[in-house]
């Protein structure tokens, strides 16, 4: 018999009743150090006072009015995102998949607007993950996600992540844009090199394509800069953001240059809930913290500390883990043992929450607000869990 909640998730049998900072407390009273952060979403941890206050204050005034009217909170957030990015304009939605659908529409409309309506194909990469809508399933490089859902949405192709020769060879008369994650999360925590991102910019310019970055998971401070591509000293034409932007409240955004958005006009795209006052209050509160002087420098410092300590764990336990991957506070441990075994031991025996990824990788996605004590606590748990798995295998 089917459950009342549609069984689309293989859920772990834990329920949380409250959170505080980087910790979650289960209904049985057990405390967990949360290095999953709602899959890179609880950017400020749990129950952050500033975020909670902003949401409560806005909820007491007005939560939703629709985009038929001006929304001052939305205008303020758009102004702040424009001021701190390459973008000239922003469209608000509710999720990463929606942001990527919107990004695709902006790119295709650009070429239509410029007299080239045949340019519709989006060139994506292997190991990519861009969401689970029908459109984004075709952009995502995993056939298992598409099985049983009918024909693929046309207009997407894939080349090897990091391979510039394949990228150039894939460009034809119908190519509209390149879509890449600067750091692939779900696909195995694969970080693009700065040279690769700069080369993609050059290729897009050479062939008249738009460059779209999916920073749903790696953006909004997680890399140690506000946007992950900033490390490469370049910029895309369009960027999809979500997850950490709302700190746990559903928010998505399409950031675009004036050129890229030149084909958009009223009636071409929309969202009932996107950009409503409550969501905008949450996102503005997150930006208050993330854009504060020194905050991103602190994220970078903590990320480098965590990475160094994890690399030491790898050196001690090469029969269990073999590599540290990723960038900033989007890290992955490439496992020798099944990554699920390490994830389960960390959760059940050491109270540390993590997230799986492809290629037998275990993701570490802590809140951006962790400090050295939380790094030490997590690393000790990982070290002890690796030692225990090594003993079990001996």
C-alpha positions in Angstrom: 0.0 0.0 0.0 1.3 3.4 -0.9 2.2 5.8 1.8 0.4 9.2 2.1 3.7 10.9 1.3 4.5 9.8 -2.2 7.5 7.4 -1.9 10.0 9.3 -4.0 12.7 9.4 -1.3 14.6 6.7 0.5 14.4 8.5 3.8 16.6 7.9 6.8 14.6 7.1 9.9 15.4 10.3 11.9 13.1 13.3 12.5 14.5 16.6 13.7 12.5 18.9 16.0 14.9 21.9 16.2 18.2 23.3 15.2 20.8 25.7 16.6 23.7 26.9 14.5 25.4 23.9 12.9 23.5 21.4 15.1 20.2 19.5 14.6 18.3 17.9 17.5 16.3 14.8 16.7 13.0 13.8 18.4 14.8 11.3 20.5 17.0 14.1 21.9 20.2 13.2 20.1 22.4 16.0 18.7 23.9 15.9 15.3 26.6 18.1 13.7 25.0 19.1 10.4 27.6 18.9 7.6 24.8 18.4 5.1 23.0 21.8 5.6 19.9 20.8 3.8 22.1 19.9 0.8 24.0 23.2 0.8 20.9 25.2 1.6 21.1 26.2 5.3 23.9 28.6 4.6 23.6 30.3 8.0 22.9 27.1 9.9 19.7 26.6 11.9 17.6 29.2 13.6 20.0 32.1 12.8 18.6 35.0 14.9 18.8 37.6 12.1 17.2 35.3 9.5 14.4 34.2 11.9 13.6 37.8 12.9 13.4 38.9 9.3 11.1 36.1 8.3 8.9 36.6 11.3 8.7 40.4 10.9 7.8 40.0 7.2 5.2 37.3 7.8 3.5 39.6 10.3 3.1 42.2 7.6 2.5 40.6 4.2 3.7 37.3 2.8 2.4 37.2 -0.7 0.9 39.6 -3.2 1.9 38.2 -6.7 4.1 39.9 -9.3 1.1 41.9 -10.6 2.4 44.7 -8.2 5.7 46.2 -7.3 7.5 44.4 -4.4 10.0 46.7 -2.7 11.8 43.8 -1.0 12.3 42.2 -4.4 13.7 45.4 -5.9 16.1 45.7 -3.0 17.4 42.2 -3.4 17.7 42.6 -7.1 19.7 45.8 -6.6 22.0 44.1 -4.1 22.6 41.1 -6.4 23.3 43.3 -9.4 25.7 45.5 -7.3 27.7 42.4 -6.2 27.8 40.4 -9.4 28.3 40.7 -13.2 24.5 40.9 -13.7 22.4 43.8 -14.7 19.0 42.2 -14.0 17.5 39.4 -11.9 14.4 37.2 -12.2 13.2 35.5 -9.0 11.7 32.0 -8.7 11.5 29.3 -6.1 14.2 26.6 -6.8 17.4 25.7 -8.6 15.6 23.8 -11.3 13.3 26.7 -11.9 16.3 29.0 -12.1 17.9 26.8 -14.7 14.7 26.5 -16.7 14.6 30.3 -16.7 18.2 30.6 -17.7 17.6 28.3 -20.6 14.6 30.4 -21.7 16.6 33.6 -21.5 19.4 32.1 -23.6 17.1 30.8 -26.3 15.1 34.0 -26.4 18.3 36.0 -26.8 19.0 34.3 -30.1 15.4 34.5 -31.3 15.5 38.2 -30.5 18.6 38.6 -32.6 17.2 36.9 -35.7 18.6 33.4 -35.1 15.7 31.3 -33.8 17.4 28.1 -34.9 20.0 28.5 -32.1 18.3 26.5 -29.3 20.8 23.8 -28.3 22.4 24.0 -24.8 25.7 22.2 -24.5 26.1 20.6 -21.1 28.7 18.4 -19.5 29.1 14.9 -18.3 28.4 14.3 -14.6 26.2 17.4 -14.5 23.1 17.8 -12.4 20.7 20.6 -13.1 17.4 19.5 -11.5 14.5 17.2 -12.0 12.0 19.1 -14.2 11.5 17.5 -17.6 13.7 20.1 -19.2 16.5 19.9 -16.7 16.4 16.1 -16.7 17.6 16.4 -20.3 20.3 18.9 -19.2 21.4 16.5 -16.4 23.8 13.7 -17.4 22.2 10.7 -15.7 20.0 8.4 -17.7 18.6 6.8 -14.6 16.8 10.0 -13.7 15.1 10.0 -17.1 14.0 6.4 -17.2 10.2 6.0 -17.5 9.5 9.7 -18.1 9.1 9.5 -21.8 11.1 11.1 -24.6 13.8 13.6 -23.7 13.2 17.3 -24.1 15.2 18.2 -27.2 17.9 20.8 -27.4 20.5 19.5 -25.0 23.8 17.7 -25.6 26.7 16.7 -23.5 30.5 16.8 -23.7 33.1 15.6 -21.2 33.5 18.0 -18.3 36.9 19.7 -18.5 37.5 18.8 -22.2 37.8 21.9 -24.3 38.3 20.0 -27.5 35.0 18.2 -27.1 33.3 21.5 -26.3 34.6 23.2 -29.4 33.7 20.2 -31.6 30.1 20.2 -30.2 29.4 23.7 -31.4 27.2 23.9 -34.5 24.8 26.3 -36.1 22.1 25.4 -33.6 24.2 26.0 -30.5 22.8 28.7 -28.2 24.7 28.4 -24.9 27.1 26.5 -22.7 25.8 25.3 -19.3 28.3 24.3 -16.7 28.6 24.0 -12.9 31.9 25.6 -11.7 31.9 22.9 -9.1 29.8 19.8 -9.8 28.1 18.7 -6.6 25.7 15.8 -7.2 28.0 14.5 -10.0 31.0 13.8 -7.7 32.2 17.2 -6.3 34.3 17.9 -9.4 35.8 21.4 -9.4 36.5 23.1 -12.8 39.9 24.7 -13.1 40.1 28.4 -13.5 41.7 27.9 -16.9 38.8 25.8 -18.0 36.3 28.4 -17.0 38.3 31.2 -18.7 38.5 29.1 -21.9 34.7 28.5 -21.8 34.3 32.3 -21.8 36.6 32.6 -24.8 34.8 29.9 -26.7 31.4 31.3 -26.0 32.6 34.7 -27.3 34.2 33.3 -30.3 31.1 31.4 -31.5 28.5 33.9 -30.3 27.1 31.6 -27.6 25.9 32.6 -24.1 27.7 31.2 -21.1 25.4 29.9 -18.3 26.8 29.0 -14.9 24.8 26.7 -12.5 25.8 28.1 -9.1 22.8 26.7 -7.3 25.0 24.6 -5.0 28.5 26.2 -5.3 27.4 29.9 -5.2 26.3 32.4 -2.6 29.6 32.3 -0.6 30.2 28.5 -0.5 33.4 28.8 -2.4 34.8 31.6 -0.2 33.7 34.2 -2.8 30.2 35.3 -3.3 30.2 33.5 -6.7 32.4 30.5 -7.4 33.4 31.7 -10.9 35.0 34.8 -9.3 38.1 32.8 -8.5 38.7 32.6 -12.2 38.5 36.3 -12.7 35.8 36.1 -15.4 32.0 36.1 -15.6 29.1 34.3 -17.4 26.2 35.9 -19.2 23.6 34.1 -17.1 23.8 32.5 -13.6 21.3 30.3 -11.8 21.2 30.6 -8.0 19.1 29.1 -5.3 19.7 26.8 -2.2 21.8 29.0 0.1 20.3 32.2 -1.2 17.3 31.8 1.1 19.1 30.2 4.0 16.5 27.4 4.1 13.6 29.4 2.6 12.7 28.5 -1.0 14.3 31.1 -3.3 15.7 30.9 -6.8 17.2 33.5 -9.1 18.3 34.0 -12.7 21.0 36.6 -12.9 21.7 38.0 -16.4 23.6 40.6 -18.2 21.7 43.3 -20.1 22.8 41.7 -23.3 21.7 38.2 -22.4 18.3 39.4 -21.2 17.7 41.7 -24.2 15.0 39.5 -25.6 12.9 39.3 -22.4 9.7 41.4 -22.0 6.5 41.2 -20.0 4.6 38.0 -20.5 7.5 35.8 -21.6 8.2 34.3 -18.2 6.7 34.3 -14.8 6.2 32.7 -11.4 3.3 32.9 -9.0 5.4 32.6 -5.8 8.7 33.8 -7.2 10.1 36.9 -5.5 7.2 37.2 -3.0 7.8 39.5 0.1 8.5 36.6 2.5 11.1 34.9 0.3 12.7 38.3 -0.4 13.0 39.1 3.3 14.7 35.7 3.9 17.2 36.3 1.0 17.9 39.9 2.0 18.7 38.7 5.6 21.1 36.1 4.2 22.9 38.7 2.2 23.1 40.9 5.3 25.3 38.3 6.8 27.2 37.0 3.8 28.1 40.4 2.5 29.2 41.7 5.9 32.9 42.8 6.0 35.2 39.8 6.6 32.5 37.1 6.3 33.6 35.6 3.0 37.3 35.8 4.1 36.3 33.8 7.1 34.6 31.1 4.9 37.7 30.8 2.8 39.9 30.5 5.9 37.7 27.9 7.5 37.5 26.0 4.2 41.2 25.9 3.8 41.6 24.7 7.4 39.0 21.9 6.9 40.6 20.8 3.6 44.1 20.6 5.2 42.8 18.5 8.1 40.8 16.2 5.7 43.9 15.7 3.5 45.7 14.5 6.7 42.9 12.1 7.3 43.3 10.7 3.8 47.0 10.2 4.4 46.2 8.2 7.5 43.4 6.1 6.0 44.1 5.4 2.4 42.3 2.0 2.6 39.1 4.0 3.3 39.4 7.4 1.5 41.7 8.4 -1.3 41.1 12.0 -2.2 39.6 15.3 -1.1 37.7 17.1 -3.8 35.9 20.3 -4.3 36.2 24.0 -3.5 35.5 26.1 -0.4 32.9 24.5 1.8 31.7 22.2 -1.0 34.0 19.3 -0.4 34.0 15.6 -1.2 35.8 12.6 0.1 36.4 10.1 -2.7 36.0 6.8 -0.9 37.7 3.4 -1.4 35.0 1.7 0.7 31.4 2.2 -0.3 30.7 5.9 0.5 27.3 4.9 2.0 29.2 2.8 4.6 31.2 5.9 5.7 28.1 8.1 5.7 26.1 5.6 7.8 28.9 5.2 10.4 29.4 8.9 10.7 25.7 9.4 11.3 25.0 6.5 13.6 28.2 6.3 15.6 29.5 9.8 15.5 26.5 12.1 15.0 27.8 13.7 11.9 25.5 14.3 8.9 26.8 14.2 5.4 25.5 13.8 1.8 26.3 11.2 -0.8 27.3 12.1 -4.4 28.2 10.2 -7.6 31.6 8.5 -8.1 31.5 7.0 -4.6 32.0 10.4 -3.1 30.8 11.7 0.3 29.9 15.4 0.3 30.6 17.8 3.2 28.4 20.9 3.0 28.5 22.6 6.4 26.8 25.9 7.1 29.0 28.9 6.1 29.0 29.9 9.8 31.0 27.1 11.2 34.1 27.8 13.3 37.3 26.0 14.1 35.7 24.0 16.9 33.2 22.5 14.4 36.0 21.7 12.0 37.8 19.8 14.8 34.6 18.0 15.8 33.8 16.9 12.3 37.4 15.9 11.4 37.7 13.8 14.6 34.4 12.0 13.7 35.7 11.3 10.2 39.1 10.2 11.4 37.5 7.8 14.0 35.0 6.5 11.4 37.7 5.8 8.9 39.8 4.0 11.6 36.8 1.9 12.5 36.1 0.9 8.9 39.7 0.1 8.4 39.6 -2.2 11.4 36.5 -3.9 10.2 38.1 -4.7 6.8 41.3 -6.0 8.4 
